[in-house]
Amino acid sequence: MRKNINVLIVVFLFLNISCKTKDLTIYSDPDIINVLIAQKGDVFEFTVKNKSSEIIYFMSSKSLDIEKLVNGKWVQLRILPCPCDAPCRNSEQEIILKNKGSYSFFWNMKESWCGDKKISRMVRETITQKIDKGKYRINLKVKQSNGIIQIIKEEFVY
């Protein structure tokens, strides 16, 4: 019985060590990828630039992954990819960024979520609220030509 327990412990330790995933989170590296953030009136413009000599794939999605720093912890913002109950897909697209290529997208500086009130038989109201001043962070996915996907976290202040 004791031998079986020792074998189980060894197997558990092996699986635990071998199944650990690498933390692929990075901040933008100016030699490889650069994320530029500019406030233009009531919107933020995000520009992802490929500074490497290889092709990089920016994983674009309709829903933005933005967090706010609240009491020392990052809190996910509620940002809907489309109006409440609308039949839309939130599929991810690979946008090819060649050497020195760039891709820009915008955010209206609002959180959005579905309310309880119905505005028609099948559709709930979409509630929006402008963000407060504070420190924010956008999380972006980038796939390198070798297939490795990295999450790039870039902070900004409003």
Backbone as a chain_set.jsonl record, in Angstrom:
{"seq": "MRKNINVLIVVFLFLNISCKTKDLTIYSDPDIINVLIAQKGDVFEFTVKNKSSEIIYFMSSKSLDIEKLVNGKWVQLRILPCPCDAPCRNSEQEIILKNKGSYSFFWNMKESWCGDKKISRMVRETITQKIDKGKYRINLKVKQSNGIIQIIKEEFVY", "coords": {"N": [[0.824, -1.191, 0.0], [1.908, 1.245, 0.836], [3.869, 1.591, -1.108], [2.303, 2.02, -3.381], [1.206, 4.511, -2.765], [3.52, 6.097, -2.77], [4.196, 5.894, -5.484], [1.967, 7.169, -6.619], [2.353, 9.757, -5.609], [4.747, 10.485, -6.897], [3.884, 10.42, -9.581], [1.907, 12.401, -9.476], [3.489, 14.692, -8.827], [5.13, 14.792, -11.119], [3.206, 15.256, -13.157], [2.169, 17.68, -12.259], [4.371, 19.416, -12.426], [5.098, 19.18, -15.155], [2.841, 20.112, -16.472], [2.617, 22.775, -16.096], [2.016, 26.012, -17.364], [3.702, 28.45, -19.32], [4.104, 31.836, -18.344], [2.97, 34.029, -20.519], [2.67, 36.69, -20.597], [3.525, 39.936, -21.448], [4.942, 43.222, -21.419], [4.748, 45.819, -23.815], [7.386, 45.5, -26.081], [9.674, 47.63, -27.293], [11.394, 46.919, -29.377], [10.176, 44.843, -30.68], [7.272, 44.849, -30.644], [4.981, 47.527, -30.486], [2.739, 49.423, -28.61], [0.704, 52.036, -29.067], [-1.074, 54.567, -27.437], [-3.601, 56.883, -27.606], [-5.535, 59.604, -26.549], [-8.339, 60.91, -28.064], [-10.399, 63.278, -28.009], [-13.482, 62.078, -27.037], [-12.728, 59.417, -27.255], [-10.442, 56.633, -27.123], [-7.596, 55.879, -28.998], [-6.021, 53.006, -30.083], [-3.017, 51.782, -31.231], [-1.34, 49.199, -32.718], [1.893, 48.33, -33.399], [4.159, 46.641, -35.481], [7.424, 46.048, -34.854], [9.352, 44.26, -35.376], [11.341, 42.088, -37.528], [9.894, 40.055, -38.508], [6.716, 38.585, -39.515], [3.857, 39.385, -37.635], [0.91, 38.402, -35.954], [-1.913, 40.073, -35.106], [-4.383, 39.464, -32.792], [-7.462, 40.197, -33.199], [-10.51, 41.192, -31.701], [-14.058, 41.616, -31.251], [-14.841, 42.278, -28.696], [-13.408, 44.237, -26.183], [-10.625, 43.919, -24.019], [-10.255, 45.366, -21.266], [-9.014, 46.745, -18.266], [-9.387, 48.261, -15.007], [-7.476, 49.888, -12.52], [-8.178, 49.383, -9.253], [-8.071, 50.107, -5.961], [-5.502, 48.924, -5.806], [-5.82, 46.565, -7.259], [-6.43, 44.931, -10.389], [-9.376, 45.361, -12.151], [-11.798, 43.956, -14.192], [-13.344, 45.648, -16.89], [-16.733, 46.13, -17.963], [-17.538, 45.577, -21.127], [-19.456, 45.442, -23.831], [-19.516, 43.461, -26.833], [-21.389, 43.947, -28.78], [-24.769, 45.295, -29.207], [-27.153, 44.494, -26.569], [-28.546, 41.239, -26.604], [-28.376, 41.078, -29.346], [-27.844, 39.37, -32.422], [-24.846, 38.727, -32.777], [-21.499, 37.827, -33.616], [-18.619, 37.138, -31.736], [-16.123, 36.667, -32.872], [-12.659, 35.925, -33.142], [-10.184, 37.536, -35.048], [-7.326, 37.14, -37.109], [-5.06, 39.554, -37.692], [-2.784, 40.454, -40.019], [0.369, 41.702, -39.437], [2.869, 43.047, -41.061], [6.445, 43.673, -41.257], [7.021, 46.731, -39.755], [4.366, 47.278, -40.037], [1.044, 48.334, -39.026], [-1.877, 48.454, -36.911], [-4.928, 49.95, -36.085], [-7.442, 50.694, -33.624], [-10.477, 51.681, -31.918], [-11.851, 52.921, -28.776], [-14.722, 53.878, -27.049], [-14.597, 54.901, -24.484], [-16.429, 53.967, -22.629], [-18.22, 51.896, -20.369], [-20.293, 49.034, -20.818], [-23.318, 47.193, -20.467], [-25.926, 44.716, -20.13], [-29.213, 45.591, -19.304], [-32.111, 44.963, -17.167], [-34.511, 45.744, -18.154], [-36.776, 45.395, -20.861], [-36.609, 46.461, -24.192], [-37.892, 45.762, -26.383], [-39.802, 42.897, -27.423], [-37.887, 40.849, -27.508], [-35.446, 41.952, -26.881], [-33.15, 43.312, -24.589], [-32.407, 46.364, -22.816], [-29.429, 48.234, -23.499], [-27.072, 49.34, -21.337], [-24.998, 52.101, -20.811], [-22.048, 53.652, -19.532], [-19.933, 56.323, -18.93], [-16.438, 56.119, -18.353], [-14.61, 56.604, -15.264], [-12.033, 58.862, -14.119], [-8.732, 57.559, -13.934], [-6.342, 54.808, -13.647], [-5.752, 52.61, -16.272], [-5.685, 49.506, -18.152], [-5.007, 47.799, -21.113], [-5.437, 44.617, -22.572], [-3.917, 42.724, -24.95], [-3.815, 40.3, -27.581], [-1.222, 38.686, -29.302], [0.15, 36.876, -31.951], [3.074, 35.228, -32.723], [5.203, 34.476, -35.575], [6.127, 31.92, -35.131], [4.035, 30.694, -33.908], [3.59, 31.069, -31.21], [1.555, 32.495, -28.783], [1.156, 35.6, -27.274], [0.23, 37.641, -24.507], [-0.181, 40.987, -24.392], [0.162, 43.608, -22.203], [-0.815, 46.828, -21.706], [-0.54, 49.852, -20.086], [-2.495, 52.789, -19.333], [-3.561, 56.168, -18.665], [-6.456, 57.942, -17.706]], "CA": [[0.0, 0.0, 0.0], [2.797, 2.408, 0.925], [4.534, 1.725, -2.401], [1.325, 2.617, -4.29], [1.097, 5.925, -2.421], [4.742, 6.739, -3.271], [4.077, 5.974, -6.945], [0.985, 8.215, -6.899], [2.972, 11.044, -5.318], [5.701, 10.759, -7.974], [3.092, 10.723, -10.778], [1.289, 13.708, -9.252], [4.521, 15.726, -8.943], [5.526, 14.866, -12.522], [2.137, 15.917, -13.903], [2.055, 19.055, -11.798], [5.496, 20.183, -12.953], [5.11, 19.184, -16.615], [1.652, 20.765, -17.015], [2.644, 24.215, -15.836], [2.136, 26.809, -18.577], [4.543, 29.624, -19.177], [3.414, 33.121, -18.33], [3.312, 34.67, -21.772], [2.314, 38.099, -20.487], [4.65, 40.855, -21.565], [4.628, 44.599, -21.735], [5.22, 45.978, -25.188], [8.824, 45.578, -26.257], [9.831, 48.556, -28.408], [12.13, 46.313, -30.487], [9.345, 43.843, -31.34], [5.915, 45.371, -30.847], [4.762, 48.764, -29.763], [1.331, 49.791, -28.508], [0.556, 53.469, -28.852], [-2.415, 54.886, -26.946], [-3.825, 58.323, -27.675], [-6.906, 60.045, -26.324], [-8.784, 61.856, -29.087], [-11.737, 63.674, -27.598], [-14.173, 61.086, -26.201], [-12.315, 58.051, -27.601], [-9.033, 56.271, -27.094], [-7.126, 55.158, -30.17], [-4.962, 52.05, -29.796], [-2.31, 51.392, -32.448], [-0.374, 48.123, -32.512], [2.908, 48.425, -34.456], [5.155, 45.575, -35.55], [8.762, 46.612, -34.997], [10.283, 43.162, -35.647], [11.554, 41.788, -38.945], [8.995, 38.952, -38.853], [5.273, 38.846, -39.516], [3.171, 39.166, -36.362], [-0.536, 38.373, -36.13], [-2.668, 40.688, -34.019], [-5.629, 38.729, -32.611], [-8.477, 41.214, -32.985], [-11.802, 40.698, -31.242], [-15.041, 42.696, -31.079], [-14.885, 42.701, -27.29], [-12.135, 44.74, -25.699], [-10.207, 43.425, -22.711], [-9.694, 46.526, -20.57], [-9.158, 46.679, -16.814], [-9.108, 49.487, -14.249], [-6.807, 49.661, -11.246], [-9.04, 49.797, -8.151], [-7.502, 49.698, -4.667], [-4.331, 48.077, -6.015], [-6.143, 45.344, -8.012], [-6.994, 45.157, -11.713], [-10.774, 44.936, -12.232], [-12.263, 43.895, -15.583], [-14.459, 46.511, -17.276], [-17.803, 45.495, -18.735], [-17.613, 46.187, -22.46], [-20.158, 44.516, -24.718], [-19.051, 43.487, -28.221], [-22.495, 44.426, -29.616], [-25.925, 45.578, -28.349], [-27.738, 43.366, -25.836], [-29.395, 40.264, -27.283], [-28.215, 41.133, -30.804], [-27.191, 38.15, -32.929], [-23.528, 39.016, -33.352], [-20.419, 36.91, -33.247], [-17.426, 37.773, -31.188], [-15.025, 35.84, -33.344], [-11.339, 36.525, -33.179], [-9.579, 37.587, -36.372], [-5.885, 37.36, -37.139], [-4.695, 40.648, -38.581], [-1.363, 40.312, -40.333], [1.186, 42.912, -39.321], [4.201, 42.85, -41.625], [7.462, 44.544, -40.683], [6.623, 48.141, -39.688], [2.927, 47.403, -40.225], [0.315, 48.719, -37.823], [-3.335, 48.308, -36.916], [-5.529, 50.833, -35.08], [-8.849, 50.524, -33.281], [-10.921, 52.732, -31.006], [-12.748, 52.607, -27.666], [-15.497, 55.084, -26.742], [-14.415, 55.243, -23.066], [-17.648, 53.63, -21.902], [-18.565, 50.518, -20.023], [-21.636, 48.707, -21.297], [-23.858, 45.928, -19.984], [-27.349, 44.524, -20.41], [-30.112, 45.85, -18.193], [-33.239, 44.043, -17.012], [-35.656, 46.289, -18.883], [-36.891, 45.01, -22.271], [-37.002, 47.564, -25.076], [-38.822, 45.091, -27.297], [-40.125, 41.568, -26.912], [-36.725, 39.957, -27.442], [-34.199, 42.687, -26.691], [-32.986, 44.107, -23.372], [-31.711, 47.629, -23.011], [-27.988, 48.283, -23.297], [-26.736, 50.455, -20.457], [-23.615, 52.55, -20.96], [-21.601, 54.627, -18.533], [-18.584, 56.827, -19.194], [-15.485, 55.713, -17.324], [-14.072, 57.618, -14.361], [-10.586, 59.075, -14.193], [-7.981, 56.518, -13.261], [-5.328, 54.061, -14.384], [-6.359, 51.506, -17.009], [-4.767, 48.619, -18.853], [-5.612, 46.998, -22.174], [-4.774, 43.337, -22.785], [-3.974, 42.397, -26.375], [-3.183, 39.033, -27.963], [-0.388, 38.731, -30.498], [0.744, 35.571, -32.272], [4.307, 35.349, -33.489], [5.244, 33.574, -36.726], [6.378, 30.553, -34.651], [2.795, 30.184, -33.322], [3.468, 31.402, -29.788], [0.637, 33.604, -28.509], [1.518, 36.375, -26.091], [-0.693, 38.672, -24.058], [0.531, 42.246, -24.158], [-0.595, 44.471, -21.3], [-0.302, 48.194, -21.824], [-1.256, 50.73, -19.161], [-2.745, 54.173, -19.726], [-4.272, 56.954, -17.65], [-7.483, 58.861, -18.181]], "C": [[0.871, 1.259, 0.0], [3.5, 2.658, -0.404], [3.592, 2.383, -3.421], [1.182, 4.119, -4.034], [2.321, 6.676, -2.936], [4.692, 6.904, -4.79], [3.093, 7.081, -7.322], [1.567, 9.608, -6.657], [3.937, 11.432, -6.44], [4.955, 11.155, -9.253], [2.465, 12.108, -10.646], [2.306, 14.831, -9.42], [4.958, 15.896, -10.388], [4.477, 15.623, -13.335], [2.018, 17.383, -13.527], [3.163, 19.94, -12.382], [5.417, 20.285, -14.471], [3.919, 19.918, -17.219], [1.61, 22.26, -16.741], [2.793, 24.954, -17.166], [3.015, 28.008, -18.295], [3.666, 30.865, -19.117], [3.872, 33.868, -19.57], [2.952, 36.151, -21.776], [3.571, 38.953, -20.565], [4.115, 42.276, -21.671], [5.267, 44.864, -23.092], [6.728, 46.204, -25.2], [9.066, 46.463, -27.474], [10.622, 47.996, -29.587], [11.282, 45.324, -31.271], [7.969, 44.403, -31.666], [5.73, 46.594, -29.975], [3.265, 49.04, -29.755], [1.277, 51.273, -28.165], [-0.89, 53.748, -28.462], [-2.56, 56.398, -26.933], [-5.295, 58.624, -27.407], [-7.234, 61.112, -27.353], [-10.222, 62.218, -28.779], [-12.334, 62.639, -26.663], [-13.851, 59.646, -26.578], [-10.823, 57.883, -27.343], [-8.732, 55.547, -28.392], [-5.952, 54.289, -29.745], [-4.329, 51.658, -31.129], [-1.244, 50.368, -32.084], [0.594, 48.164, -33.693], [3.889, 47.267, -34.343], [6.516, 46.195, -35.811], [9.792, 45.528, -35.34], [10.435, 42.962, -37.152], [10.631, 40.667, -39.42], [7.548, 39.417, -38.9], [4.727, 38.523, -38.134], [1.679, 39.237, -36.647], [-1.191, 38.989, -34.903], [-4.017, 39.995, -33.958], [-6.712, 39.735, -32.221], [-9.807, 40.562, -32.611], [-12.749, 41.877, -31.105], [-15.092, 43.18, -29.635], [-13.485, 43.105, -26.841], [-11.874, 44.217, -24.297], [-9.474, 44.556, -22.003], [-10.005, 46.406, -19.088], [-8.851, 48.047, -16.213], [-8.446, 49.102, -12.935], [-7.667, 50.259, -10.131], [-8.46, 49.225, -6.857], [-6.364, 48.685, -4.836], [-4.584, 46.793, -6.783], [-6.758, 45.719, -9.356], [-8.381, 44.538, -11.78], [-11.228, 45.034, -13.69], [-13.425, 44.854, -15.826], [-15.488, 45.702, -18.06], [-17.905, 46.249, -20.057], [-18.238, 45.16, -23.387], [-19.602, 44.605, -26.139], [-20.113, 43.997, -29.19], [-23.702, 44.671, -28.702], [-26.506, 44.312, -27.698], [-28.671, 42.542, -26.722], [-29.321, 40.338, -28.807], [-27.48, 39.879, -31.273], [-25.846, 38.471, -33.588], [-22.523, 37.987, -32.863], [-19.262, 37.717, -32.702], [-16.207, 36.959, -31.599], [-13.729, 36.631, -33.4], [-10.821, 36.476, -34.611], [-8.084, 37.771, -36.218], [-5.595, 38.449, -38.158], [-3.184, 40.589, -38.773], [-0.682, 41.673, -40.243], [2.581, 42.582, -39.846], [5.172, 43.786, -40.924], [7.039, 45.994, -40.848], [5.136, 48.357, -39.968], [2.246, 47.779, -38.917], [-1.18, 48.508, -38.021], [-3.883, 49.18, -35.788], [-6.989, 50.475, -34.857], [-9.176, 51.508, -32.17], [-11.813, 52.177, -29.895], [-13.413, 53.909, -27.231], [-15.47, 55.487, -25.266], [-15.666, 54.984, -22.238], [-17.666, 52.152, -21.548], [-19.966, 50.27, -20.56], [-22.039, 47.332, -20.782], [-25.353, 45.889, -20.279], [-28.168, 44.78, -19.16], [-31.224, 44.815, -18.142], [-34.435, 44.464, -17.856], [-35.627, 45.851, -20.352], [-37.303, 46.233, -23.079], [-37.859, 47.062, -26.23], [-39.035, 43.692, -26.741], [-38.891, 40.697, -26.662], [-35.424, 40.645, -27.034], [-34.229, 43.484, -25.388], [-32.244, 45.397, -23.689], [-30.214, 47.451, -22.784], [-27.689, 49.531, -22.485], [-25.268, 50.808, -20.672], [-23.308, 53.596, -19.898], [-20.171, 55.028, -18.863], [-17.668, 56.447, -18.036], [-15.069, 56.909, -16.472], [-12.582, 57.786, -14.629], [-9.89, 57.94, -13.459], [-6.951, 55.873, -14.162], [-5.983, 52.826, -14.989], [-5.273, 50.68, -17.683], [-5.552, 47.849, -19.899], [-4.762, 45.743, -22.355], [-4.999, 42.931, -24.235], [-3.273, 41.077, -26.642], [-2.46, 39.195, -29.28], [0.196, 37.339, -30.702], [1.97, 35.804, -33.143], [4.288, 34.334, -34.628], [5.534, 32.13, -36.322], [5.161, 29.956, -33.94], [2.593, 30.511, -31.859], [2.566, 32.628, -29.641], [1.067, 34.283, -27.221], [0.406, 37.368, -25.787], [0.139, 39.906, -23.737], [-0.356, 43.119, -23.303], [0.024, 45.86, -21.373], [-1.173, 49.115, -20.974], [-1.416, 52.127, -19.737], [-3.577, 54.852, -18.665], [-5.295, 57.843, -18.337], [-7.776, 59.855, -17.077]], "O": [[0.609, 2.211, -0.735], [3.705, 3.81, -0.788], [4.026, 3.203, -4.229], [1.053, 4.904, -4.973], [2.187, 7.772, -3.479], [5.102, 7.938, -5.318], [3.356, 7.85, -8.247], [1.299, 10.534, -7.422], [3.942, 12.58, -6.884], [5.342, 12.108, -9.93], [2.487, 12.896, -11.591], [2.018, 15.824, -10.089], [5.141, 17.024, -10.846], [4.813, 16.521, -14.108], [1.792, 18.233, -14.389], [2.911, 21.077, -12.781], [5.643, 21.36, -15.026], [3.981, 20.313, -18.384], [0.653, 22.933, -17.124], [3.606, 24.563, -18.003], [3.064, 28.514, -17.174], [2.619, 30.933, -19.761], [5.025, 34.291, -19.661], [2.93, 36.789, -22.828], [4.545, 38.726, -19.848], [2.943, 42.481, -21.986], [6.229, 44.193, -23.467], [7.262, 46.998, -24.425], [8.697, 46.084, -28.585], [10.538, 48.536, -30.69], [11.619, 44.991, -32.407], [7.555, 44.426, -32.825], [6.261, 46.676, -28.867], [2.601, 48.905, -30.782], [1.745, 51.702, -27.11], [-1.819, 53.228, -29.08], [-1.754, 57.108, -26.332], [-6.184, 57.983, -27.966], [-6.506, 62.094, -27.502], [-11.153, 61.551, -29.231], [-11.764, 62.349, -25.611], [-14.621, 58.741, -26.255], [-10.055, 58.845, -27.344], [-9.511, 54.705, -28.839], [-5.005, 54.771, -29.123], [-5.032, 51.247, -32.053], [-0.366, 50.625, -31.26], [0.178, 48.048, -34.846], [4.384, 46.953, -33.26], [6.74, 46.796, -36.862], [10.963, 45.832, -35.568], [9.737, 43.593, -37.946], [10.593, 40.362, -40.612], [7.2, 40.486, -38.399], [5.089, 37.512, -37.533], [1.232, 40.03, -37.477], [-1.041, 38.482, -33.791], [-4.728, 39.94, -34.962], [-6.855, 40.079, -31.048], [-10.173, 39.514, -33.143], [-12.314, 43.005, -30.872], [-15.357, 44.355, -29.379], [-12.508, 42.399, -27.092], [-12.794, 44.088, -23.489], [-8.256, 44.698, -22.112], [-11.107, 46.019, -18.699], [-8.162, 48.872, -16.811], [-8.816, 48.106, -12.314], [-7.863, 51.473, -10.065], [-8.373, 48.009, -6.687], [-6.281, 47.707, -4.092], [-3.662, 45.994, -6.952], [-7.505, 46.691, -9.461], [-8.556, 43.351, -11.506], [-11.06, 46.068, -14.335], [-14.385, 44.872, -15.055], [-15.156, 44.723, -18.728], [-18.308, 47.412, -20.095], [-17.63, 44.135, -23.693], [-19.254, 45.691, -26.603], [-19.788, 44.431, -30.296], [-23.664, 44.291, -27.532], [-26.36, 43.207, -28.221], [-29.474, 43.083, -27.482], [-30.134, 39.714, -29.49], [-26.587, 39.388, -30.582], [-25.734, 38.483, -34.814], [-22.702, 37.364, -31.816], [-18.975, 38.825, -33.153], [-15.368, 36.61, -30.769], [-13.714, 37.832, -33.667], [-11.004, 35.476, -35.305], [-7.623, 38.469, -35.315], [-5.856, 38.281, -39.349], [-2.415, 40.664, -37.815], [-1.093, 42.647, -40.874], [3.373, 41.925, -39.17], [4.768, 44.597, -40.091], [6.733, 46.434, -41.956], [4.694, 49.496, -40.12], [2.796, 47.571, -37.836], [-1.671, 48.399, -39.145], [-3.366, 49.155, -34.671], [-7.682, 50.018, -35.766], [-8.284, 52.095, -31.558], [-12.439, 51.126, -30.038], [-12.74, 54.926, -27.065], [-16.255, 56.339, -24.85], [-15.935, 55.69, -21.266], [-17.205, 51.293, -22.299], [-20.739, 51.212, -20.735], [-21.213, 46.426, -20.673], [-25.959, 46.901, -20.631], [-27.863, 44.258, -18.087], [-31.276, 43.902, -18.967], [-35.268, 43.636, -18.225], [-34.587, 45.925, -21.008], [-38.228, 46.954, -22.704], [-38.471, 47.846, -26.957], [-38.492, 43.352, -25.689], [-38.86, 39.907, -25.718], [-34.403, 39.978, -26.861], [-35.175, 44.221, -25.108], [-31.547, 45.502, -24.699], [-29.79, 46.622, -21.979], [-28.015, 50.645, -22.897], [-24.405, 49.931, -20.71], [-24.189, 54.321, -19.434], [-19.305, 54.174, -19.051], [-18.084, 56.456, -16.877], [-15.162, 58.061, -16.895], [-11.956, 56.953, -15.285], [-10.411, 57.422, -12.471], [-6.712, 56.32, -15.283], [-6.685, 52.086, -14.3], [-4.115, 51.087, -17.774], [-6.624, 47.312, -19.618], [-3.533, 45.796, -22.3], [-6.137, 42.811, -24.687], [-2.261, 40.764, -26.013], [-2.988, 39.754, -30.241], [0.672, 36.704, -29.76], [1.907, 36.488, -34.165], [3.45, 33.433, -34.643], [5.227, 31.208, -37.077], [5.233, 28.84, -33.425], [1.519, 30.253, -31.316], [2.78, 33.656, -30.283], [1.311, 33.628, -26.207], [-0.269, 37.866, -26.687], [1.05, 39.86, -22.91], [-1.515, 43.347, -23.647], [1.218, 46.043, -21.135], [-2.394, 49.149, -21.13], [-0.589, 52.592, -20.522], [-4.226, 54.189, -17.856], [-5.041, 58.415, -19.397], [-8.618, 60.737, -17.249]]}, "num_chains": 1, "name": "protein.A"}
